[in-house]
Amino acid sequence: MCSDYFGQEMNCKWEWYASDTIETTTTDTIQSGCSGSDSRCRESSQAACTRLAAKGSDCWWKHADGPEGTCLGHDSRCASSEKQMCVKLANGGADCKWRAAFSFTGYLLLEVSNATAFVSNPDVQVAVTLSVANITALPYEFISTDMEAAGGNQTRRLLSTRLLSTNGNVMLTYAGSVQGDAQPTPTAKEVAAALISATLDDFTLLFKKSFDDGEIAFAASVLEKSDVTVTLFDSSGTQTSTTIQSSTTQSSVPQISQTEPQIFGTQSPEDPDRDDAPGLAGFSPAHVLAFVWMLCLL
């Protein structure tokens, strides 16, 4: 694989084509791809198809038919289990999890030193794709990316209302697909969580490392990131899409879930307002009267 030698002293150069992304299932007759009446759809990768559709083109991504998922895990019962049994095993404590077929998409707004040269450089394409693969823990071949010099109006429709300069801004679209019978990978939930928890600084640092490893003379800072859209597929062809809101905080410190109450020190969960140093509310009426009587004697 060409990407395995990226950054090493090998005479390898990646030539980027739409077919280099994960576009097929394990059979040769059922393929996924970009469909639509726009002439640009047919040759587009999943990421490019997503960008075109977001800008109003008549393009949509067709996920390849195939199994709805795989039961993964170290328990010997996992591999042969269908979804219902896999979930039952997992709920019973077995090391099993159901990984459904899924796809995901999102956007990053970059500030780069030379937008025109940046988007046309094939080594940059490899580097940014490797960075997304690093964050999601998915194989490189399962991911595609698309870059376009960003115009203010188009970018605002995809991200926020940030005031943009027309020079040096690049819209990076990333997308990925995992077939139901693919090799063991993180689940859709795990991939989405990784993308959401990654801060702008995390993306920036990963891009820098990939550029340094590949001796790429570009600098890129991530200004904004979009929500992540995840689509699950089942055997009947039904699609369920969910958009997960993204955090724009710069901190990498994980946030405590509000649905999981935290207990600190000796605080009782039945009495969450209890203080470790009780005041008068912690005494009986008799104690209070005795205390007042002593003050009167003084």
Secondary structure, DSSP 8 states (H G I E B T S, - for coil): -GGGGTTSS--------GGGS--B-SSSS-B-EEEESSTTTTT--HHHHHHHHHTT-SEEEE-----SEEEEESSTTTTT--HHHHHHHHHTT-SEEEEEEEEEEEEEEEEES-HHHHHH-HHHHHHHHHHHHHHHT--GGGEEEEEEE--HHHHHHHS------SSSEEEEEEEEEE-TTSSS---HHHHHHHHHH--HHHHHHHHHHHHHHTT----EEEEEE--EEEEEE-TT--EEEEEE--------S----TTS----TT--TT-TT--SS--GGGS-HHHHHHHHHHHHH-
